[in-house]
Amino acid sequence: MMCYTDSIRVQKSLYWEVRMKKLFGSNGLSVAMILVGVLILAASGILIGMQVGNSMRQSAYEEELAQKREYEAKAQAEREAALKAAQEAAQAEAAQNTAAPTATPIPADITMTTEQLAAAAEAIKGVGVAGTSTVFSYADAQKNAGISLSTEDVPQPEGTDAAQTPGITITPTPTPLPSKIVCIDPGHQAEEMTDTEPNGPNSTEMKQKVTSGAYGEFSGKNEYEINLEVSLKLRDILVSRGYTVVMTRETHDVTISNVERAQIATAANANIFIRIHCNDVDESEVNGVLCYGPASDNTYLPQEIIENSQRLCEVLRDNQCAVTGQKALNNLYQNDMTGINWASMPVSIVEMGFMSNETEDLFLASEEGQNQIAEGLANGVDAYFAG
């Protein structure tokens, strides 16, 4: 028996069925029902799509967070290893000094090639009065490396400090060799050098001496400006940690080629050579940090320097990313970089970020960003020497 509620429900159903038939006819009713079904399916698809999108974004965020934590953990481990190594070295040095201190032997005679002398002259020209500067310039590098430029029999311009103009020979001084010397090369300069020089020792392939570098459309800064600003901050941190630092340039108004920059590092007896640069590509969304180093089949460098250069690239990139939170990109190892091929010690070109990316360009140009980058790179230097 049908109850009262069921009767009301049936009456309502018949009412709407009659209404639909009047509005659409029998065929129209079917069409309307189909349209309602399609709308329901579409709404379901949108909801499912939103859920999938949210899930993908969450996964990407979790992956990025995990990568950042991994870099931070790795950097922390490297810093702890560096601290331990420094403590052990200090203890060993103290024990050695207590037992029997000895003087560091210095070669009886050291000479420079014509190219190295040219590099020295250009570097000193760029830094001004190197003898009184608190910045380690090329002239300071000679002193710190246990050698001095002789100016005997060399005519000096009136009013010029003799220490600023290099002569032909180098004579030893009693200054002991420092344990760790870092040569920093702020990439590029105010004016590019369009003439060419060999890609590597004895190479017939010629490369432009110095290119103009990138320009930040968002920051309004040139790459060579940012490179020097970060380099000076890195220098100060390294000096505070006990390193001897050699700068290839301290102003923008210099003319030093890539070969000459490597020769400055060689003449200074640097343990590592860090070249500071910014990146630039056509795709504005690309961002992150990477380093250039020599490929494993590089014919200009010994295998030991190649391997140590690649290790230097790894620790510099990883430690910068650990401090700044930037994305770590794959390092590039190739054999067409003049400043790498002419090096005589482990070398790395640090591409600190992309000036073609708005966020990264503004970060590279900011005081906070530069301080973070310099700190990360200094941590990378500590990690490298910790082994």
C-alpha positions as a Python dict, from the first residue, in 0.01 Angstrom:
ca = {
    (1, 'M'): (0, 0, 0),
    (2, 'M'): (134, 343, -94),
    (3, 'C'): (182, 579, 196),
    (4, 'Y'): (108, 949, 191),
    (5, 'T'): (475, 1049, 147),
    (6, 'D'): (518, 818, -150),
    (7, 'S'): (206, 962, -305),
    (8, 'I'): (340, 1317, -276),
    (9, 'R'): (676, 1210, -430),
    (10, 'V'): (503, 1047, -727),
    (11, 'Q'): (286, 1352, -782),
    (12, 'K'): (592, 1579, -786),
    (13, 'S'): (772, 1352, -1030),
    (14, 'L'): (472, 1346, -1265),
    (15, 'Y'): (443, 1721, -1235),
    (16, 'W'): (801, 1784, -1345),
    (17, 'E'): (773, 1525, -1620),
    (18, 'V'): (465, 1703, -1759),
    (19, 'R'): (642, 2041, -1728),
    (20, 'M'): (947, 1915, -1917),
    (21, 'K'): (730, 1767, -2192),
    (22, 'K'): (547, 2097, -2232),
    (23, 'L'): (873, 2289, -2250),
    (24, 'F'): (1078, 2057, -2469),
    (25, 'G'): (841, 1789, -2601),
    (26, 'S'): (929, 1423, -2567),
    (27, 'N'): (1248, 1453, -2774),
    (28, 'G'): (1343, 1778, -2605),
    (29, 'L'): (1316, 1608, -2271),
    (30, 'S'): (1575, 1352, -2374),
    (31, 'V'): (1806, 1627, -2500),
    (32, 'A'): (1769, 1821, -2178),
    (33, 'M'): (1852, 1515, -1973),
    (34, 'I'): (2160, 1453, -2186),
    (35, 'L'): (2272, 1814, -2139),
    (36, 'V'): (2230, 1784, -1765),
    (37, 'G'): (2443, 1468, -1771),
    (38, 'V'): (2714, 1639, -1974),
    (39, 'L'): (2723, 1930, -1732),
    (40, 'I'): (2754, 1692, -1440),
    (41, 'L'): (3042, 1509, -1612),
    (42, 'A'): (3216, 1837, -1696),
    (43, 'A'): (3189, 1956, -1337),
    (44, 'S'): (3330, 1625, -1217),
    (45, 'G'): (3621, 1656, -1461),
    (46, 'I'): (3705, 2004, -1338),
    (47, 'L'): (3704, 1889, -978),
    (48, 'I'): (3928, 1594, -1062),
    (49, 'G'): (4166, 1821, -1256),
    (50, 'M'): (4192, 2060, -965),
    (51, 'Q'): (4271, 1775, -729),
    (52, 'V'): (4541, 1639, -964),
    (53, 'G'): (4695, 1986, -1007),
    (54, 'N'): (4705, 2043, -632),
    (55, 'S'): (4865, 1704, -586),
    (56, 'M'): (5133, 1779, -849),
    (57, 'R'): (5214, 2117, -698),
    (58, 'Q'): (5242, 1962, -354),
    (59, 'S'): (5476, 1693, -488),
    (60, 'A'): (5696, 1954, -661),
    (61, 'Y'): (5713, 2163, -343),
    (62, 'E'): (5806, 1860, -133),
    (63, 'E'): (6074, 1759, -384),
    (64, 'E'): (6225, 2110, -386),
    (65, 'L'): (6218, 2122, -6),
    (66, 'A'): (6387, 1783, 19),
    (67, 'Q'): (6658, 1895, -226),
    (68, 'K'): (6723, 2212, -27),
    (69, 'R'): (6750, 2012, 297),
    (70, 'E'): (6991, 1776, 125),
    (71, 'Y'): (7216, 2065, 19),
    (72, 'E'): (7200, 2218, 366),
    (73, 'A'): (7295, 1890, 528),
    (74, 'K'): (7579, 1837, 283),
    (75, 'A'): (7709, 2190, 335),
    (76, 'Q'): (7690, 2151, 713),
    (77, 'A'): (7888, 1828, 695),
    (78, 'E'): (8150, 1995, 478),
    (79, 'R'): (8178, 2290, 717),
    (80, 'E'): (8222, 2056, 1012),
    (81, 'A'): (8489, 1865, 820),
    (82, 'A'): (8663, 2193, 735),
    (83, 'L'): (8659, 2302, 1100),
    (84, 'K'): (8797, 1967, 1211),
    (85, 'A'): (9071, 1979, 948),
    (86, 'A'): (9165, 2335, 1050),
    (87, 'Q'): (9186, 2233, 1416),
    (88, 'E'): (9403, 1934, 1332),
    (89, 'A'): (9628, 2148, 1113),
    (90, 'A'): (9664, 2407, 1390),
    (91, 'Q'): (9755, 2135, 1641),
    (92, 'A'): (10007, 1984, 1401),
    (93, 'E'): (10161, 2324, 1330),
    (94, 'A'): (10185, 2402, 1701),
    (95, 'A'): (10355, 2069, 1764),
    (96, 'Q'): (10596, 2127, 1477),
    (97, 'N'): (10683, 2476, 1595),
    (98, 'T'): (10745, 2347, 1946),
    (99, 'A'): (10966, 2065, 1823),
    (100, 'A'): (11194, 2238, 1575),
    (101, 'P'): (11084, 2536, 1371),
    (102, 'T'): (11249, 2559, 1031),
    (103, 'A'): (11256, 2828, 767),
    (104, 'T'): (11072, 2773, 442),
    (105, 'P'): (11324, 2733, 156),
    (106, 'I'): (11287, 2989, -122),
    (107, 'P'): (11419, 2933, -476),
    (108, 'A'): (11742, 3118, -549),
    (109, 'D'): (11606, 3278, -864),
    (110, 'I'): (11262, 3315, -1014),
    (111, 'T'): (11190, 3457, -1356),
    (112, 'M'): (10866, 3554, -1529),
    (113, 'T'): (10767, 3513, -1889),
    (114, 'T'): (10694, 3815, -2104),
    (115, 'E'): (10323, 3735, -2084),
    (116, 'Q'): (10332, 3722, -1704),
    (117, 'L'): (10513, 4056, -1688),
    (118, 'A'): (10248, 4205, -1914),
    (119, 'A'): (9978, 4064, -1690),
    (120, 'A'): (10151, 4210, -1386),
    (121, 'A'): (10172, 4554, -1544),
    (122, 'E'): (9804, 4550, -1641),
    (123, 'A'): (9694, 4427, -1299),
    (124, 'I'): (9891, 4694, -1116),
    (125, 'K'): (9760, 4955, -1356),
    (126, 'G'): (9408, 4847, -1266),
    (127, 'V'): (9445, 4861, -889),
    (128, 'G'): (9631, 5190, -853),
    (129, 'V'): (9867, 5221, -557),
    (130, 'A'): (9891, 4855, -473),
    (131, 'G'): (10154, 4899, -203),
    (132, 'T'): (9921, 5094, 22),
    (133, 'S'): (9593, 4914, -55),
    (134, 'T'): (9427, 4686, 197),
    (135, 'V'): (9317, 4474, -100),
    (136, 'F'): (9550, 4199, -215),
    (137, 'S'): (9644, 4309, -567),
    (138, 'Y'): (9891, 4153, -805),
    (139, 'A'): (10183, 4335, -644),
    (140, 'D'): (10067, 4202, -307),
    (141, 'A'): (10047, 3855, -461),
    (142, 'Q'): (10415, 3867, -549),
    (143, 'K'): (10497, 3963, -191),
    (144, 'N'): (10270, 3697, -43),
    (145, 'A'): (10415, 3432, -271),
    (146, 'G'): (10764, 3498, -139),
    (147, 'I'): (10892, 3697, -437),
    (148, 'S'): (10929, 4065, -522),
    (149, 'L'): (10955, 4257, -846),
    (150, 'S'): (11300, 4405, -899),
    (151, 'T'): (11305, 4756, -1046),
    (152, 'E'): (11682, 4791, -1084),
    (153, 'D'): (11793, 4963, -1405),
    (154, 'V'): (11433, 5031, -1503),
    (155, 'P'): (11355, 5402, -1570),
    (156, 'Q'): (11065, 5519, -1354),
    (157, 'P'): (10820, 5793, -1460),
    (158, 'E'): (10848, 6106, -1248),
    (159, 'G'): (10631, 6088, -938),
    (160, 'T'): (10572, 5713, -973),
    (161, 'D'): (10636, 5472, -688),
    (162, 'A'): (10897, 5224, -809),
    (163, 'A'): (10706, 4936, -651),
    (164, 'Q'): (10423, 4995, -897),
    (165, 'T'): (10627, 4935, -1214),
    (166, 'P'): (10763, 4581, -1260),
    (167, 'G'): (11112, 4519, -1392),
    (168, 'I'): (11261, 4229, -1582),
    (169, 'T'): (11372, 3990, -1306),
    (170, 'I'): (11227, 3866, -979),
    (171, 'T'): (11443, 3823, -673),
    (172, 'P'): (11351, 3626, -359),
    (173, 'T'): (11252, 3790, -31),
    (174, 'P'): (11255, 3625, 312),
    (175, 'T'): (10874, 3620, 332),
    (176, 'P'): (10759, 3258, 397),
    (177, 'L'): (10507, 3106, 157),
    (178, 'P'): (10150, 3111, 293),
    (179, 'S'): (9968, 2780, 330),
    (180, 'K'): (9660, 2868, 122),
    (181, 'I'): (9636, 3131, -152),
    (182, 'V'): (9307, 3193, -332),
    (183, 'C'): (9306, 3392, -655),
    (184, 'I'): (8970, 3558, -730),
    (185, 'D'): (8897, 3679, -1083),
    (186, 'P'): (8595, 3913, -1114),
    (187, 'G'): (8486, 3829, -1468),
    (188, 'H'): (8485, 4081, -1756),
    (189, 'Q'): (8563, 4454, -1729),
    (190, 'A'): (8426, 4791, -1844),
    (191, 'E'): (8562, 4755, -2199),
    (192, 'E'): (8576, 4429, -2392),
    (193, 'M'): (8893, 4326, -2577),
    (194, 'T'): (8803, 4215, -2929),
    (195, 'D'): (9146, 4091, -3037),
    (196, 'T'): (9226, 3723, -2988),
    (197, 'E'): (9459, 3490, -2799),
    (198, 'P'): (9521, 3111, -2805),
    (199, 'N'): (9253, 2889, -2647),
    (200, 'G'): (9528, 2705, -2460),
    (201, 'P'): (9906, 2662, -2454),
    (202, 'N'): (10032, 2575, -2805),
    (203, 'S'): (9677, 2590, -2941),
    (204, 'T'): (9607, 2718, -3293),
    (205, 'E'): (9245, 2794, -3199),
    (206, 'M'): (9202, 3162, -3121),
    (207, 'K'): (8945, 3313, -2882),
    (208, 'Q'): (8841, 3671, -2803),
    (209, 'K'): (9048, 3806, -2516),
    (210, 'V'): (8755, 3942, -2308),
    (211, 'T'): (8386, 3970, -2399),
    (212, 'S'): (8148, 4240, -2277),
    (213, 'G'): (7946, 4017, -2044),
    (214, 'A'): (7574, 4019, -1963),
    (215, 'Y'): (7340, 4305, -1871),
    (216, 'G'): (7052, 4291, -1624),
    (217, 'E'): (6740, 4444, -1776),
    (218, 'F'): (6566, 4434, -1437),
    (219, 'S'): (6852, 4548, -1211),
    (220, 'G'): (7002, 4791, -1462),
    (221, 'K'): (7350, 4660, -1379),
    (222, 'N'): (7629, 4521, -1595),
    (223, 'E'): (7767, 4177, -1520),
    (224, 'Y'): (8119, 4310, -1463),
    (225, 'E'): (7983, 4534, -1184),
    (226, 'I'): (7808, 4251, -997),
    (227, 'N'): (8108, 4022, -1047),
    (228, 'L'): (8341, 4268, -874),
    (229, 'E'): (8096, 4350, -594),
    (230, 'V'): (8057, 3983, -499),
    (231, 'S'): (8430, 3918, -542),
    (232, 'L'): (8521, 4192, -295),
    (233, 'K'): (8276, 4053, -40),
    (234, 'L'): (8418, 3703, -92),
    (235, 'R'): (8770, 3841, -50),
    (236, 'D'): (8684, 3999, 285),
    (237, 'I'): (8529, 3679, 420),
    (238, 'L'): (8825, 3465, 309),
    (239, 'V'): (9080, 3706, 457),
    (240, 'S'): (8888, 3699, 787),
    (241, 'R'): (8918, 3320, 781),
    (242, 'G'): (9296, 3330, 738),
    (243, 'Y'): (9338, 3291, 363),
    (244, 'T'): (9570, 3496, 145),
    (245, 'V'): (9360, 3643, -137),
    (246, 'V'): (9483, 3767, -473),
    (247, 'M'): (9253, 3980, -690),
    (248, 'T'): (9304, 3998, -1066),
    (249, 'R'): (9123, 4333, -1070),
    (250, 'E'): (8977, 4577, -819),
    (251, 'T'): (8831, 4835, -1056),
    (252, 'H'): (8638, 4822, -1384),
    (253, 'D'): (8888, 5029, -1586),
    (254, 'V'): (9139, 4755, -1666),
    (255, 'T'): (9251, 4571, -1979),
    (256, 'I'): (9336, 4217, -1867),
    (257, 'S'): (9275, 3924, -2101),
    (258, 'N'): (9160, 3579, -1991),
    (259, 'V'): (9508, 3436, -2048),
    (260, 'E'): (9665, 3714, -1840),
    (261, 'R'): (9420, 3650, -1558),
    (262, 'A'): (9530, 3286, -1541),
    (263, 'Q'): (9893, 3396, -1550),
    (264, 'I'): (9833, 3630, -1256),
    (265, 'A'): (9709, 3331, -1055),
    (266, 'T'): (10013, 3128, -1161),
    (267, 'A'): (10262, 3403, -1077),
    (268, 'A'): (10097, 3442, -735),
    (269, 'N'): (10142, 3069, -668),
    (270, 'A'): (9769, 3040, -595),
    (271, 'N'): (9632, 2710, -468),
    (272, 'I'): (9295, 2761, -639),
    (273, 'F'): (9159, 3000, -901),
    (274, 'I'): (8794, 3112, -870),
    (275, 'R'): (8644, 3309, -1159),
    (276, 'I'): (8323, 3496, -1070),
    (277, 'H'): (8054, 3536, -1341),
    (278, 'C'): (7678, 3569, -1402),
    (279, 'N'): (7476, 3373, -1657),
    (280, 'D'): (7241, 3489, -1934),
    (281, 'V'): (7012, 3300, -2175),
    (282, 'D'): (6718, 3381, -2405),
    (283, 'E'): (6465, 3189, -2190),
    (284, 'S'): (6379, 3422, -1901),
    (285, 'E'): (6235, 3145, -1683),
    (286, 'V'): (6572, 2964, -1655),
    (287, 'N'): (6742, 3015, -1317),
    (288, 'G'): (6995, 2848, -1090),
    (289, 'V'): (7366, 2807, -1017),
    (290, 'L'): (7628, 2612, -1210),
    (291, 'C'): (8005, 2605, -1254),
    (292, 'Y'): (8231, 2554, -1553),
    (293, 'G'): (8542, 2339, -1528),
    (294, 'P'): (8775, 2141, -1753),
    (295, 'A'): (8646, 1822, -1914),
    (296, 'S'): (8809, 1492, -1823),
    (297, 'D'): (8976, 1474, -2167),
    (298, 'N'): (9125, 1826, -2148),
    (299, 'T'): (9468, 1818, -2317),
    (300, 'Y'): (9599, 2140, -2163),
    (301, 'L'): (9584, 2040, -1795),
    (302, 'P'): (9725, 1748, -1593),
    (303, 'Q'): (9471, 1490, -1478),
    (304, 'E'): (9515, 1585, -1112),
    (305, 'I'): (9424, 1949, -1180),
    (306, 'I'): (9125, 1838, -1390),
    (307, 'E'): (8989, 1619, -1112),
    (308, 'N'): (9046, 1880, -842),
    (309, 'S'): (8888, 2148, -1063),
    (310, 'Q'): (8574, 1939, -1100),
    (311, 'R'): (8565, 1883, -723),
    (312, 'L'): (8607, 2257, -669),
    (313, 'C'): (8311, 2319, -901),
    (314, 'E'): (8094, 2081, -701),
    (315, 'V'): (8163, 2228, -357),
    (316, 'L'): (8133, 2590, -472),
    (317, 'R'): (7795, 2531, -636),
    (318, 'D'): (7655, 2317, -355),
    (319, 'N'): (7758, 2556, -78),
    (320, 'Q'): (7624, 2864, -258),
    (321, 'C'): (7288, 2690, -307),
    (322, 'A'): (7284, 2578, 57),
    (323, 'V'): (7308, 2939, 176),
    (324, 'T'): (7100, 3117, -89),
    (325, 'G'): (6835, 2851, -156),
    (326, 'Q'): (6896, 2880, -531),
    (327, 'K'): (6850, 2583, -763),
    (328, 'A'): (7162, 2374, -834),
    (329, 'L'): (7206, 2304, -1205),
    (330, 'N'): (7438, 2048, -1364),
    (331, 'N'): (7796, 2172, -1386),
    (332, 'L'): (7946, 2197, -1734),
    (333, 'Y'): (8290, 2055, -1807),
    (334, 'Q'): (8438, 2157, -2142),
    (335, 'N'): (8765, 2250, -2311),
    (336, 'D'): (8694, 2582, -2484),
    (337, 'M'): (8742, 2819, -2187),
    (338, 'T'): (9068, 3014, -2226),
    (339, 'G'): (9092, 3118, -1861),
    (340, 'I'): (9057, 2751, -1759),
    (341, 'N'): (9298, 2603, -2014),
    (342, 'W'): (9579, 2841, -1916),
    (343, 'A'): (9546, 2776, -1542),
    (344, 'S'): (9814, 2586, -1353),
    (345, 'M'): (9602, 2507, -1049),
    (346, 'P'): (9243, 2387, -981),
    (347, 'V'): (9008, 2637, -1144),
    (348, 'S'): (8633, 2699, -1155),
    (349, 'I'): (8409, 2953, -1328),
    (350, 'V'): (8114, 3019, -1096),
    (351, 'E'): (7795, 3127, -1274),
    (352, 'M'): (7618, 3277, -970),
    (353, 'G'): (7277, 3305, -1137),
    (354, 'F'): (7091, 3424, -1447),
    (355, 'M'): (7063, 3797, -1512),
    (356, 'S'): (6802, 3710, -1777),
    (357, 'N'): (6568, 3596, -1499),
    (358, 'E'): (6396, 3884, -1315),
    (359, 'T'): (6401, 3729, -967),
    (360, 'E'): (6761, 3614, -991),
    (361, 'D'): (6883, 3936, -1155),
    (362, 'L'): (6745, 4145, -868),
    (363, 'F'): (6886, 3895, -614),
    (364, 'L'): (7234, 3912, -772),
    (365, 'A'): (7229, 4292, -761),
    (366, 'S'): (7104, 4319, -401),
    (367, 'E'): (7327, 4364, -98),
    (368, 'E'): (7161, 4073, 82),
    (369, 'G'): (7192, 3843, -217),
    (370, 'Q'): (7559, 3925, -268),
    (371, 'N'): (7637, 3869, 100),
    (372, 'Q'): (7469, 3528, 89),
    (373, 'I'): (7650, 3428, -231),
    (374, 'A'): (7987, 3535, -90),
    (375, 'E'): (7926, 3341, 231),
    (376, 'G'): (7826, 3029, 38),
    (377, 'L'): (8132, 3046, -187),
    (378, 'A'): (8360, 3099, 114),
    (379, 'N'): (8208, 2788, 272),
    (380, 'G'): (8282, 2608, -53),
    (381, 'V'): (8649, 2711, -30),
    (382, 'D'): (8661, 2576, 327),
    (383, 'A'): (8503, 2250, 210),
    (384, 'Y'): (8751, 2214, -77),
    (385, 'F'): (9058, 2247, 142),
    (386, 'A'): (8902, 2016, 401),
    (387, 'G'): (8926, 1747, 133),
}
